[in-house]
Amino acid sequence: MPDVIGQEQIYLSRLRFVQRYADFQRLLASGNIHGAAEHLIDIITTELVPKAWIAVLLADAGRLLDTGALTVS
């Protein structure tokens, strides 16, 4: 019998990522650049990102770097 609980955890993790990414996009679309930048950093550091999405998040980070919202301190 397959590990049903393990499979459910994978789907829940993916749904959490999609929800967080949608929140990031909403913040970005509303013009809250700093809030979006903080949200993106949080998504990346909590390791919710599926490997297939890393390039997308890096592209988003590049867009935010152009605005100055992501800076090295």
PDB file of N, CA, C, O and CB in Angstrom:
ATOM      1  N   MET A   1       0.848  -1.192   0.000  1.00  0.00           N
ATOM      2  CA  MET A   1       0.000   0.000   0.000  1.00  0.00           C
ATOM      3  C   MET A   1       0.886   1.246   0.000  1.00  0.00           C
ATOM      4  O   MET A   1       1.800   1.355   0.818  1.00  0.00           O
ATOM      5  CB  MET A   1      -0.961   0.003   1.231  1.00  0.00           C
ATOM      6  N   PRO A   2       0.625   2.178  -0.905  1.00  0.00           N
ATOM      7  CA  PRO A   2       1.448   3.396  -0.966  1.00  0.00           C
ATOM      8  C   PRO A   2       1.295   4.240   0.289  1.00  0.00           C
ATOM      9  O   PRO A   2       0.304   4.150   1.014  1.00  0.00           O
ATOM     10  CB  PRO A   2       1.077   4.227  -2.193  1.00  0.00           C
ATOM     11  N   ASP A   3       2.297   5.052   0.518  1.00  0.00           N
ATOM     12  CA  ASP A   3       2.315   5.944   1.675  1.00  0.00           C
ATOM     13  C   ASP A   3       1.394   7.135   1.396  1.00  0.00           C
ATOM     14  O   ASP A   3       1.828   8.146   0.844  1.00  0.00           O
ATOM     15  CB  ASP A   3       3.771   6.425   1.992  1.00  0.00           C
ATOM     16  N   VAL A   4       0.120   7.009   1.782  1.00  0.00           N
ATOM     17  CA  VAL A   4      -0.887   8.028   1.492  1.00  0.00           C
ATOM     18  C   VAL A   4      -0.586   9.315   2.244  1.00  0.00           C
ATOM     19  O   VAL A   4      -0.745  10.402   1.688  1.00  0.00           O
ATOM     20  CB  VAL A   4      -2.287   7.521   1.854  1.00  0.00           C
ATOM     21  N   ILE A   5      -0.160   9.215   3.482  1.00  0.00           N
ATOM     22  CA  ILE A   5       0.137  10.412   4.275  1.00  0.00           C
ATOM     23  C   ILE A   5       1.303  11.179   3.666  1.00  0.00           C
ATOM     24  O   ILE A   5       1.269  12.409   3.615  1.00  0.00           O
ATOM     25  CB  ILE A   5       0.454  10.033   5.736  1.00  0.00           C
ATOM     26  N   GLY A   6       2.323  10.481   3.207  1.00  0.00           N
ATOM     27  CA  GLY A   6       3.455  11.137   2.566  1.00  0.00           C
ATOM     28  C   GLY A   6       3.039  11.864   1.297  1.00  0.00           C
ATOM     29  O   GLY A   6       3.505  12.970   1.025  1.00  0.00           O
ATOM     30  N   GLN A   7       2.156  11.236   0.519  1.00  0.00           N
ATOM     31  CA  GLN A   7       1.669  11.870  -0.706  1.00  0.00           C
ATOM     32  C   GLN A   7       0.838  13.106  -0.385  1.00  0.00           C
ATOM     33  O   GLN A   7       0.936  14.118  -1.079  1.00  0.00           O
ATOM     34  CB  GLN A   7       0.841  10.877  -1.532  1.00  0.00           C
ATOM     35  N   GLU A   8       0.025  13.032   0.655  1.00  0.00           N
ATOM     36  CA  GLU A   8      -0.783  14.190   1.063  1.00  0.00           C
ATOM     37  C   GLU A   8       0.113  15.348   1.480  1.00  0.00           C
ATOM     38  O   GLU A   8      -0.185  16.502   1.173  1.00  0.00           O
ATOM     39  CB  GLU A   8      -1.732  13.813   2.219  1.00  0.00           C
ATOM     40  N   GLN A   9       1.202  15.055   2.173  1.00  0.00           N
ATOM     41  CA  GLN A   9       2.124  16.100   2.598  1.00  0.00           C
ATOM     42  C   GLN A   9       2.773  16.796   1.407  1.00  0.00           C
ATOM     43  O   GLN A   9       2.985  18.008   1.428  1.00  0.00           O
ATOM     44  CB  GLN A   9       3.194  15.517   3.505  1.00  0.00           C
ATOM     45  N   ILE A  10       3.084  16.029   0.375  1.00  0.00           N
ATOM     46  CA  ILE A  10       3.668  16.617  -0.831  1.00  0.00           C
ATOM     47  C   ILE A  10       2.682  17.586  -1.461  1.00  0.00           C
ATOM     48  O   ILE A  10       3.058  18.695  -1.840  1.00  0.00           O
ATOM     49  CB  ILE A  10       4.068  15.519  -1.844  1.00  0.00           C
ATOM     50  N   TYR A  11       1.421  17.177  -1.577  1.00  0.00           N
ATOM     51  CA  TYR A  11       0.410  18.051  -2.184  1.00  0.00           C
ATOM     52  C   TYR A  11       0.144  19.273  -1.316  1.00  0.00           C
ATOM     53  O   TYR A  11      -0.029  20.374  -1.840  1.00  0.00           O
ATOM     54  CB  TYR A  11      -0.895  17.282  -2.414  1.00  0.00           C
ATOM     55  N   LEU A  12       0.108  19.099  -0.008  1.00  0.00           N
ATOM     56  CA  LEU A  12      -0.102  20.242   0.884  1.00  0.00           C
ATOM     57  C   LEU A  12       1.053  21.231   0.778  1.00  0.00           C
ATOM     58  O   LEU A  12       0.836  22.443   0.780  1.00  0.00           O
ATOM     59  CB  LEU A  12      -0.261  19.768   2.338  1.00  0.00           C
ATOM     60  N   SER A  13       2.257  20.728   0.687  1.00  0.00           N
ATOM     61  CA  SER A  13       3.420  21.596   0.540  1.00  0.00           C
ATOM     62  C   SER A  13       3.341  22.380  -0.766  1.00  0.00           C
ATOM     63  O   SER A  13       3.642  23.573  -0.797  1.00  0.00           O
ATOM     64  CB  SER A  13       4.717  20.774   0.592  1.00  0.00           C
ATOM     65  N   ARG A  14       2.943  21.718  -1.828  1.00  0.00           N
ATOM     66  CA  ARG A  14       2.814  22.396  -3.123  1.00  0.00           C
ATOM     67  C   ARG A  14       1.711  23.449  -3.091  1.00  0.00           C
ATOM     68  O   ARG A  14       1.865  24.535  -3.650  1.00  0.00           O
ATOM     69  CB  ARG A  14       2.531  21.376  -4.233  1.00  0.00           C
ATOM     70  N   LEU A  15       0.606  23.124  -2.439  1.00  0.00           N
ATOM     71  CA  LEU A  15      -0.481  24.100  -2.329  1.00  0.00           C
ATOM     72  C   LEU A  15      -0.054  25.311  -1.515  1.00  0.00           C
ATOM     73  O   LEU A  15      -0.414  26.441  -1.845  1.00  0.00           O
ATOM     74  CB  LEU A  15      -1.714  23.456  -1.696  1.00  0.00           C
ATOM     75  N   ARG A  16       0.713  25.081  -0.453  1.00  0.00           N
ATOM     76  CA  ARG A  16       1.229  26.207   0.342  1.00  0.00           C
ATOM     77  C   ARG A  16       2.123  27.095  -0.507  1.00  0.00           C
ATOM     78  O   ARG A  16       2.045  28.321  -0.423  1.00  0.00           O
ATOM     79  CB  ARG A  16       2.007  25.696   1.571  1.00  0.00           C
ATOM     80  N   PHE A  17       2.972  26.483  -1.321  1.00  0.00           N
ATOM     81  CA  PHE A  17       3.836  27.266  -2.192  1.00  0.00           C
ATOM     82  C   PHE A  17       3.009  28.099  -3.168  1.00  0.00           C
ATOM     83  O   PHE A  17       3.269  29.290  -3.341  1.00  0.00           O
ATOM     84  CB  PHE A  17       4.796  26.349  -2.954  1.00  0.00           C
ATOM     85  N   VAL A  18       2.016  27.479  -3.807  1.00  0.00           N
ATOM     86  CA  VAL A  18       1.190  28.194  -4.776  1.00  0.00           C
ATOM     87  C   VAL A  18       0.469  29.360  -4.110  1.00  0.00           C
ATOM     88  O   VAL A  18       0.370  30.442  -4.689  1.00  0.00           O
ATOM     89  CB  VAL A  18       0.174  27.242  -5.427  1.00  0.00           C
ATOM     90  N   GLN A  19      -0.030  29.147  -2.908  1.00  0.00           N
ATOM     91  CA  GLN A  19      -0.708  30.225  -2.182  1.00  0.00           C
ATOM     92  C   GLN A  19       0.264  31.363  -1.872  1.00  0.00           C
ATOM     93  O   GLN A  19      -0.069  32.533  -2.060  1.00  0.00           O
ATOM     94  CB  GLN A  19      -1.333  29.688  -0.877  1.00  0.00           C
ATOM     95  N   ARG A  20       1.449  31.026  -1.404  1.00  0.00           N
ATOM     96  CA  ARG A  20       2.447  32.056  -1.084  1.00  0.00           C
ATOM     97  C   ARG A  20       2.886  32.803  -2.332  1.00  0.00           C
ATOM     98  O   ARG A  20       3.071  34.020  -2.298  1.00  0.00           O
ATOM     99  CB  ARG A  20       3.664  31.429  -0.399  1.00  0.00           C
ATOM    100  N   TYR A  21       3.053  32.076  -3.435  1.00  0.00           N
ATOM    101  CA  TYR A  21       3.456  32.718  -4.684  1.00  0.00           C
ATOM    102  C   TYR A  21       2.356  33.645  -5.198  1.00  0.00           C
ATOM    103  O   TYR A  21       2.646  34.726  -5.711  1.00  0.00           O
ATOM    104  CB  TYR A  21       3.798  31.660  -5.744  1.00  0.00           C
ATOM    105  N   ALA A  22       1.110  33.233  -5.064  1.00  0.00           N
ATOM    106  CA  ALA A  22      -0.008  34.094  -5.465  1.00  0.00           C
ATOM    107  C   ALA A  22      -0.038  35.360  -4.610  1.00  0.00           C
ATOM    108  O   ALA A  22      -0.301  36.447  -5.125  1.00  0.00           O
ATOM    109  CB  ALA A  22      -1.351  33.335  -5.345  1.00  0.00           C
ATOM    110  N   ASP A  23       0.229  35.230  -3.315  1.00  0.00           N
ATOM    111  CA  ASP A  23       0.301  36.406  -2.433  1.00  0.00           C
ATOM    112  C   ASP A  23       1.420  37.338  -2.876  1.00  0.00           C
ATOM    113  O   ASP A  23       1.251  38.557  -2.877  1.00  0.00           O
ATOM    114  CB  ASP A  23       0.520  35.975  -0.964  1.00  0.00           C
ATOM    115  N   PHE A  24       2.561  36.771  -3.251  1.00  0.00           N
ATOM    116  CA  PHE A  24       3.682  37.568  -3.750  1.00  0.00           C
ATOM    117  C   PHE A  24       3.268  38.345  -4.995  1.00  0.00           C
ATOM    118  O   PHE A  24       3.531  39.543  -5.100  1.00  0.00           O
ATOM    119  CB  PHE A  24       4.895  36.669  -4.060  1.00  0.00           C
ATOM    120  N   GLN A  25       2.622  37.663  -5.937  1.00  0.00           N
ATOM    121  CA  GLN A  25       2.201  38.317  -7.174  1.00  0.00           C
ATOM    122  C   GLN A  25       1.161  39.415  -6.900  1.00  0.00           C
ATOM    123  O   GLN A  25       1.172  40.460  -7.551  1.00  0.00           O
ATOM    124  CB  GLN A  25       1.628  37.279  -8.152  1.00  0.00           C
ATOM    125  N   ARG A  26       0.270  39.175  -5.940  1.00  0.00           N
ATOM    126  CA  ARG A  26      -0.732  40.182  -5.574  1.00  0.00           C
ATOM    127  C   ARG A  26      -0.056  41.423  -5.011  1.00  0.00           C
ATOM    128  O   ARG A  26      -0.418  42.543  -5.369  1.00  0.00           O
ATOM    129  CB  ARG A  26      -1.733  39.610  -4.549  1.00  0.00           C
ATOM    130  N   LEU A  27       0.927  41.232  -4.131  1.00  0.00           N
ATOM    131  CA  LEU A  27       1.661  42.366  -3.569  1.00  0.00           C
ATOM    132  C   LEU A  27       2.395  43.138  -4.668  1.00  0.00           C
ATOM    133  O   LEU A  27       2.408  44.369  -4.676  1.00  0.00           O
ATOM    134  CB  LEU A  27       2.660  41.883  -2.500  1.00  0.00           C
ATOM    135  N   LEU A  28       2.989  42.411  -5.570  1.00  0.00           N
ATOM    136  CA  LEU A  28       3.723  43.033  -6.663  1.00  0.00           C
ATOM    137  C   LEU A  28       2.771  43.836  -7.561  1.00  0.00           C
ATOM    138  O   LEU A  28       3.087  44.960  -7.952  1.00  0.00           O
ATOM    139  CB  LEU A  28       4.468  41.964  -7.486  1.00  0.00           C
ATOM    140  N   ALA A  29       1.619  43.262  -7.884  1.00  0.00           N
ATOM    141  CA  ALA A  29       0.650  43.929  -8.758  1.00  0.00           C
ATOM    142  C   ALA A  29       0.045  45.167  -8.100  1.00  0.00           C
ATOM    143  O   ALA A  29      -0.325  46.121  -8.784  1.00  0.00           O
ATOM    144  CB  ALA A  29      -0.461  42.957  -9.147  1.00  0.00           C
ATOM    145  N   SER A  30      -0.054  45.149  -6.775  1.00  0.00           N
ATOM    146  CA  SER A  30      -0.628  46.301  -6.078  1.00  0.00           C
ATOM    147  C   SER A  30       0.383  47.427  -5.879  1.00  0.00           C
ATOM    148  O   SER A  30       0.034  48.501  -5.389  1.00  0.00           O
ATOM    149  CB  SER A  30      -1.177  45.869  -4.735  1.00  0.00           C
ATOM    150  N   GLY A  31       1.634  47.179  -6.259  1.00  0.00           N
ATOM    151  CA  GLY A  31       2.660  48.210  -6.133  1.00  0.00           C
ATOM    152  C   GLY A  31       3.424  48.169  -4.824  1.00  0.00           C
ATOM    153  O   GLY A  31       4.265  49.031  -4.570  1.00  0.00           O
ATOM    154  N   ASN A  32       3.145  47.193  -4.004  1.00  0.00           N
ATOM    155  CA  ASN A  32       3.853  47.042  -2.727  1.00  0.00           C
ATOM    156  C   ASN A  32       5.156  46.280  -2.983  1.00  0.00           C
ATOM    157  O   ASN A  32       5.273  45.095  -2.669  1.00  0.00           O
ATOM    158  CB  ASN A  32       2.961  46.294  -1.662  1.00  0.00           C
ATOM    159  N   ILE A  33       6.121  46.982  -3.557  1.00  0.00           N
ATOM    160  CA  ILE A  33       7.378  46.354  -3.983  1.00  0.00           C
ATOM    161  C   ILE A  33       8.156  45.799  -2.797  1.00  0.00           C
ATOM    162  O   ILE A  33       8.662  44.679  -2.858  1.00  0.00           O
ATOM    163  CB  ILE A  33       8.243  47.360  -4.745  1.00  0.00           C
ATOM    164  N   HIS A  34       8.255  46.571  -1.721  1.00  0.00           N
ATOM    165  CA  HIS A  34       9.023  46.105  -0.559  1.00  0.00           C
ATOM    166  C   HIS A  34       8.345  44.919   0.113  1.00  0.00           C
ATOM    167  O   HIS A  34       9.017  43.982   0.542  1.00  0.00           O
ATOM    168  CB  HIS A  34       9.205  47.240   0.453  1.00  0.00           C
ATOM    169  N   GLY A  35       7.037  44.953   0.206  1.00  0.00           N
ATOM    170  CA  GLY A  35       6.302  43.812   0.768  1.00  0.00           C
ATOM    171  C   GLY A  35       6.480  42.576  -0.093  1.00  0.00           C
ATOM    172  O   GLY A  35       6.651  41.471   0.421  1.00  0.00           O
ATOM    173  N   ALA A  36       6.440  42.766  -1.415  1.00  0.00           N
ATOM    174  CA  ALA A  36       6.638  41.645  -2.336  1.00  0.00           C
ATOM    175  C   ALA A  36       8.043  41.075  -2.187  1.00  0.00           C
ATOM    176  O   ALA A  36       8.229  39.859  -2.186  1.00  0.00           O
ATOM    177  CB  ALA A  36       6.394  42.087  -3.792  1.00  0.00           C
ATOM    178  N   ALA A  37       9.035  41.961  -2.062  1.00  0.00           N
ATOM    179  CA  ALA A  37      10.420  41.508  -1.903  1.00  0.00           C
ATOM    180  C   ALA A  37      10.580  40.697  -0.623  1.00  0.00           C
ATOM    181  O   ALA A  37      11.214  39.642  -0.631  1.00  0.00           O
ATOM    182  CB  ALA A  37      11.383  42.708  -1.892  1.00  0.00           C
ATOM    183  N   GLU A  38      10.012  41.181   0.470  1.00  0.00           N
ATOM    184  CA  GLU A  38      10.091  40.438   1.736  1.00  0.00           C
ATOM    185  C   GLU A  38       9.403  39.091   1.613  1.00  0.00           C
ATOM    186  O   GLU A  38       9.891  38.087   2.130  1.00  0.00           O
ATOM    187  CB  GLU A  38       9.461  41.247   2.881  1.00  0.00           C
ATOM    188  N   HIS A  39       8.276  39.073   0.932  1.00  0.00           N
ATOM    189  CA  HIS A  39       7.527  37.832   0.752  1.00  0.00           C
ATOM    190  C   HIS A  39       8.331  36.835  -0.087  1.00  0.00           C
ATOM    191  O   HIS A  39       8.370  35.645   0.228  1.00  0.00           O
ATOM    192  CB  HIS A  39       6.165  38.118   0.086  1.00  0.00           C
ATOM    193  N   LEU A  40       8.966  37.315  -1.144  1.00  0.00           N
ATOM    194  CA  LEU A  40       9.778  36.445  -1.996  1.00  0.00           C
ATOM    195  C   LEU A  40      10.949  35.849  -1.217  1.00  0.00           C
ATOM    196  O   LEU A  40      11.244  34.660  -1.341  1.00  0.00           O
ATOM    197  CB  LEU A  40      10.297  37.223  -3.211  1.00  0.00           C
ATOM    198  N   ILE A  41      11.604  36.669  -0.425  1.00  0.00           N
ATOM    199  CA  ILE A  41      12.717  36.175   0.392  1.00  0.00           C
ATOM    200  C   ILE A  41      12.215  35.115   1.366  1.00  0.00           C
ATOM    201  O   ILE A  41      12.872  34.094   1.565  1.00  0.00           O
ATOM    202  CB  ILE A  41      13.397  37.338   1.162  1.00  0.00           C
ATOM    203  N   ASP A  42      11.062  35.352   1.967  1.00  0.00           N
ATOM    204  CA  ASP A  42      10.494  34.395   2.910  1.00  0.00           C
ATOM    205  C   ASP A  42      10.159  33.069   2.221  1.00  0.00           C
ATOM    206  O   ASP A  42      10.409  31.998   2.773  1.00  0.00           O
ATOM    207  CB  ASP A  42       9.239  34.980   3.566  1.00  0.00           C
ATOM    208  N   ILE A  43       9.598  33.147   1.023  1.00  0.00           N
ATOM    209  CA  ILE A  43       9.273  31.921   0.279  1.00  0.00           C
ATOM    210  C   ILE A  43      10.540  31.113   0.021  1.00  0.00           C
ATOM    211  O   ILE A  43      10.563  29.897   0.212  1.00  0.00           O
ATOM    212  CB  ILE A  43       8.569  32.259  -1.061  1.00  0.00           C
ATOM    213  N   ILE A  44      11.580  31.793  -0.410  1.00  0.00           N
ATOM    214  CA  ILE A  44      12.824  31.099  -0.745  1.00  0.00           C
ATOM    215  C   ILE A  44      13.484  30.504   0.498  1.00  0.00           C
ATOM    216  O   ILE A  44      13.978  29.377   0.455  1.00  0.00           O
ATOM    217  CB  ILE A  44      13.794  32.056  -1.443  1.00  0.00           C
ATOM    218  N   THR A  45      13.498  31.244   1.596  1.00  0.00           N
ATOM    219  CA  THR A  45      14.200  30.765   2.787  1.00  0.00           C
ATOM    220  C   THR A  45      13.436  29.698   3.558  1.00  0.00           C
ATOM    221  O   THR A  45      14.037  28.982   4.359  1.00  0.00           O
ATOM    222  CB  THR A  45      14.487  31.915   3.697  1.00  0.00           C
ATOM    223  N   THR A  46      12.129  29.571   3.340  1.00  0.00           N
ATOM    224  CA  THR A  46      11.382  28.525   4.040  1.00  0.00           C
ATOM    225  C   THR A  46      11.400  27.206   3.287  1.00  0.00           C
ATOM    226  O   THR A  46      10.783  26.231   3.716  1.00  0.00           O
ATOM    227  CB  THR A  46       9.951  28.965   4.260  1.00  0.00           C
ATOM    228  N   GLU A  47      12.107  27.175   2.163  1.00  0.00           N
ATOM    229  CA  GLU A  47      12.288  25.960   1.374  1.00  0.00           C
ATOM    230  C   GLU A  47      10.974  25.343   0.899  1.00  0.00           C
ATOM    231  O   GLU A  47      10.850  24.122   0.816  1.00  0.00           O
ATOM    232  CB  GLU A  47      13.050  24.949   2.178  1.00  0.00           C
ATOM    233  N   LEU A  48       9.996  26.194   0.589  1.00  0.00           N
ATOM    234  CA  LEU A  48       8.741  25.710   0.029  1.00  0.00           C
ATOM    235  C   LEU A  48       8.805  25.533  -1.484  1.00  0.00           C
ATOM    236  O   LEU A  48       7.899  24.955  -2.085  1.00  0.00           O
ATOM    237  CB  LEU A  48       7.625  26.659   0.381  1.00  0.00           C
ATOM    238  N   VAL A  49       9.864  26.025  -2.091  1.00  0.00           N
ATOM    239  CA  VAL A  49       9.928  26.121  -3.539  1.00  0.00           C
ATOM    240  C   VAL A  49      10.218  24.758  -4.173  1.00  0.00           C
ATOM    241  O   VAL A  49      11.248  24.146  -3.888  1.00  0.00           O
ATOM    242  CB  VAL A  49      10.994  27.132  -3.953  1.00  0.00           C
ATOM    243  N   PRO A  50       9.310  24.283  -5.033  1.00  0.00           N
ATOM    244  CA  PRO A  50       9.640  23.085  -5.805  1.00  0.00           C
ATOM    245  C   PRO A  50      10.795  23.400  -6.763  1.00  0.00           C
ATOM    246  O   PRO A  50      10.890  24.517  -7.271  1.00  0.00           O
ATOM    247  CB  PRO A  50       8.394  22.570  -6.593  1.00  0.00           C
ATOM    248  N   LYS A  51      11.648  22.446  -7.004  1.00  0.00           N
ATOM    249  CA  LYS A  51      12.833  22.668  -7.843  1.00  0.00           C
ATOM    250  C   LYS A  51      12.473  23.241  -9.208  1.00  0.00           C
ATOM    251  O   LYS A  51      13.225  24.049  -9.756  1.00  0.00           O
ATOM    252  CB  LYS A  51      13.596  21.365  -8.024  1.00  0.00           C
ATOM    253  N   ALA A  52      11.345  22.839  -9.759  1.00  0.00           N
ATOM    254  CA  ALA A  52      10.938  23.314 -11.075  1.00  0.00           C
ATOM    255  C   ALA A  52      10.619  24.808 -11.082  1.00  0.00           C
ATOM    256  O   ALA A  52      10.567  25.414 -12.152  1.00  0.00           O
ATOM    257  CB  ALA A  52       9.736  22.534 -11.554  1.00  0.00           C
ATOM    258  N   TRP A  53      10.407  25.408  -9.926  1.00  0.00           N
ATOM    259  CA  TRP A  53      10.030  26.820  -9.827  1.00  0.00           C
ATOM    260  C   TRP A  53      11.190  27.738  -9.475  1.00  0.00           C
ATOM    261  O   TRP A  53      11.013  28.955  -9.451  1.00  0.00           O
ATOM    262  CB  TRP A  53       8.951  26.981  -8.804  1.00  0.00           C
ATOM    263  N   ILE A  54      12.353  27.204  -9.207  1.00  0.00           N
ATOM    264  CA  ILE A  54      13.478  28.032  -8.780  1.00  0.00           C
ATOM    265  C   ILE A  54      13.825  29.087  -9.827  1.00  0.00           C
ATOM    266  O   ILE A  54      14.080  30.240  -9.480  1.00  0.00           O
ATOM    267  CB  ILE A  54      14.697  27.157  -8.496  1.00  0.00           C
ATOM    268  N   ALA A  55      13.838  28.708 -11.099  1.00  0.00           N
ATOM    269  CA  ALA A  55      14.161  29.668 -12.157  1.00  0.00           C
ATOM    270  C   ALA A  55      13.135  30.802 -12.209  1.00  0.00           C
ATOM    271  O   ALA A  55      13.497  31.953 -12.454  1.00  0.00           O
ATOM    272  CB  ALA A  55      14.228  28.958 -13.518  1.00  0.00           C
ATOM    273  N   VAL A  56      11.879  30.491 -11.984  1.00  0.00           N
ATOM    274  CA  VAL A  56      10.829  31.524 -11.983  1.00  0.00           C
ATOM    275  C   VAL A  56      11.072  32.510 -10.854  1.00  0.00           C
ATOM    276  O   VAL A  56      10.962  33.720 -11.052  1.00  0.00           O
ATOM    277  CB  VAL A  56       9.422  30.887 -11.843  1.00  0.00           C
ATOM    278  N   LEU A  57      11.399  32.005  -9.678  1.00  0.00           N
ATOM    279  CA  LEU A  57      11.644  32.891  -8.539  1.00  0.00           C
ATOM    280  C   LEU A  57      12.900  33.730  -8.750  1.00  0.00           C
ATOM    281  O   LEU A  57      12.947  34.889  -8.337  1.00  0.00           O
ATOM    282  CB  LEU A  57      11.771  32.077  -7.250  1.00  0.00           C
ATOM    283  N   LEU A  58      13.904  33.161  -9.382  1.00  0.00           N
ATOM    284  CA  LEU A  58      15.104  33.946  -9.684  1.00  0.00           C
ATOM    285  C   LEU A  58      14.793  35.063 -10.675  1.00  0.00           C
ATOM    286  O   LEU A  58      15.331  36.165 -10.564  1.00  0.00           O
ATOM    287  CB  LEU A  58      16.210  33.041 -10.241  1.00  0.00           C
ATOM    288  N   ALA A  59      13.929  34.778 -11.642  1.00  0.00           N
ATOM    289  CA  ALA A  59      13.518  35.822 -12.590  1.00  0.00           C
ATOM    290  C   ALA A  59      12.746  36.921 -11.860  1.00  0.00           C
ATOM    291  O   ALA A  59      12.941  38.105 -12.139  1.00  0.00           O
ATOM    292  CB  ALA A  59      12.651  35.221 -13.729  1.00  0.00           C
ATOM    293  N   ASP A  60      11.876  36.538 -10.933  1.00  0.00           N
ATOM    294  CA  ASP A  60      11.143  37.531 -10.131  1.00  0.00           C
ATOM    295  C   ASP A  60      12.109  38.349  -9.286  1.00  0.00           C
ATOM    296  O   ASP A  60      11.950  39.562  -9.150  1.00  0.00           O
ATOM    297  CB  ASP A  60      10.098  36.840  -9.223  1.00  0.00           C
ATOM    298  N   ALA A  61      13.103  37.687  -8.724  1.00  0.00           N
ATOM    299  CA  ALA A  61      14.098  38.401  -7.911  1.00  0.00           C
ATOM    300  C   ALA A  61      14.857  39.397  -8.781  1.00  0.00           C
ATOM    301  O   ALA A  61      15.171  40.500  -8.333  1.00  0.00           O
ATOM    302  CB  ALA A  61      15.086  37.404  -7.241  1.00  0.00           C
ATOM    303  N   GLY A  62      15.153  39.014 -10.024  1.00  0.00           N
ATOM    304  CA  GLY A  62      15.831  39.923 -10.943  1.00  0.00           C
ATOM    305  C   GLY A  62      15.001  41.164 -11.210  1.00  0.00           C
ATOM    306  O   GLY A  62      15.532  42.273 -11.264  1.00  0.00           O
ATOM    307  N   ARG A  63      13.699  40.979 -11.377  1.00  0.00           N
ATOM    308  CA  ARG A  63      12.807  42.131 -11.580  1.00  0.00           C
ATOM    309  C   ARG A  63      12.823  43.047 -10.359  1.00  0.00           C
ATOM    310  O   ARG A  63      12.803  44.271 -10.495  1.00  0.00           O
ATOM    311  CB  ARG A  63      11.364  41.659 -11.869  1.00  0.00           C
ATOM    312  N   LEU A  64      12.859  42.460  -9.181  1.00  0.00           N
ATOM    313  CA  LEU A  64      12.870  43.262  -7.953  1.00  0.00           C
ATOM    314  C   LEU A  64      14.222  43.939  -7.746  1.00  0.00           C
ATOM    315  O   LEU A  64      14.287  45.031  -7.182  1.00  0.00           O
ATOM    316  CB  LEU A  64      12.532  42.386  -6.739  1.00  0.00           C
ATOM    317  N   LEU A  65      15.298  43.303  -8.195  1.00  0.00           N
ATOM    318  CA  LEU A  65      16.614  43.939  -8.094  1.00  0.00           C
ATOM    319  C   LEU A  65      16.665  45.217  -8.929  1.00  0.00           C
ATOM    320  O   LEU A  65      17.310  46.197  -8.555  1.00  0.00           O
ATOM    321  CB  LEU A  65      17.718  42.966  -8.546  1.00  0.00           C
ATOM    322  N   ASP A  66      15.980  45.185 -10.053  1.00  0.00           N
ATOM    323  CA  ASP A  66      15.925  46.383 -10.909  1.00  0.00           C
ATOM    324  C   ASP A  66      15.244  47.542 -10.204  1.00  0.00           C
ATOM    325  O   ASP A  66      15.552  48.697 -10.496  1.00  0.00           O
ATOM    326  CB  ASP A  66      15.192  46.075 -12.215  1.00  0.00           C
ATOM    327  N   THR A  67      14.329  47.268  -9.284  1.00  0.00           N
ATOM    328  CA  THR A  67      13.617  48.327  -8.570  1.00  0.00           C
ATOM    329  C   THR A  67      14.378  48.806  -7.349  1.00  0.00           C
ATOM    330  O   THR A  67      14.064  49.857  -6.791  1.00  0.00           O
ATOM    331  CB  THR A  67      12.246  47.845  -8.157  1.00  0.00           C
ATOM    332  N   GLY A  68      15.387  48.034  -6.925  1.00  0.00           N
ATOM    333  CA  GLY A  68      16.120  48.379  -5.716  1.00  0.00           C
ATOM    334  C   GLY A  68      15.494  47.829  -4.453  1.00  0.00           C
ATOM    335  O   GLY A  68      15.973  48.107  -3.354  1.00  0.00           O
ATOM    336  N   ALA A  69      14.420  47.044  -4.590  1.00  0.00           N
ATOM    337  CA  ALA A  69      13.740  46.499  -3.419  1.00  0.00           C
ATOM    338  C   ALA A  69      14.550  45.386  -2.761  1.00  0.00           C
ATOM    339  O   ALA A  69      14.485  45.201  -1.546  1.00  0.00           O
ATOM    340  CB  ALA A  69      12.365  45.978  -3.809  1.00  0.00           C
ATOM    341  N   LEU A  70      15.302  44.657  -3.554  1.00  0.00           N
ATOM    342  CA  LEU A  70      16.194  43.621  -3.004  1.00  0.00           C
ATOM    343  C   LEU A  70      17.606  44.159  -3.051  1.00  0.00           C
ATOM    344  O   LEU A  70      18.162  44.388  -4.125  1.00  0.00           O
ATOM    345  CB  LEU A  70      16.080  42.265  -3.798  1.00  0.00           C
ATOM    346  N   THR A  71      18.164  44.351  -1.916  1.00  0.00           N
ATOM    347  CA  THR A  71      19.536  44.864  -1.864  1.00  0.00           C
ATOM    348  C   THR A  71      20.346  44.027  -0.898  1.00  0.00           C
ATOM    349  O   THR A  71      19.806  43.431   0.034  1.00  0.00           O
ATOM    350  CB  THR A  71      19.563  46.355  -1.445  1.00  0.00           C
ATOM    351  N   VAL A  72      21.620  43.990  -1.125  1.00  0.00           N
ATOM    352  CA  VAL A  72      22.533  43.278  -0.236  1.00  0.00           C
ATOM    353  C   VAL A  72      22.904  44.231   0.886  1.00  0.00           C
ATOM    354  O   VAL A  72      23.337  45.359   0.651  1.00  0.00           O
ATOM    355  CB  VAL A  72      23.810  42.762  -0.998  1.00  0.00           C
ATOM    356  N   SER A  73      22.723  43.753   2.114  1.00  0.00           N
ATOM    357  CA  SER A  73      23.068  44.615   3.238  1.00  0.00           C
ATOM    358  C   SER A  73      24.248  44.082   4.003  1.00  0.00           C
ATOM    359  O   SER A  73      24.672  44.691   4.986  1.00  0.00           O
ATOM    360  CB  SER A  73      21.893  44.773   4.161  1.00  0.00           C
TER     361      SER A  73
END
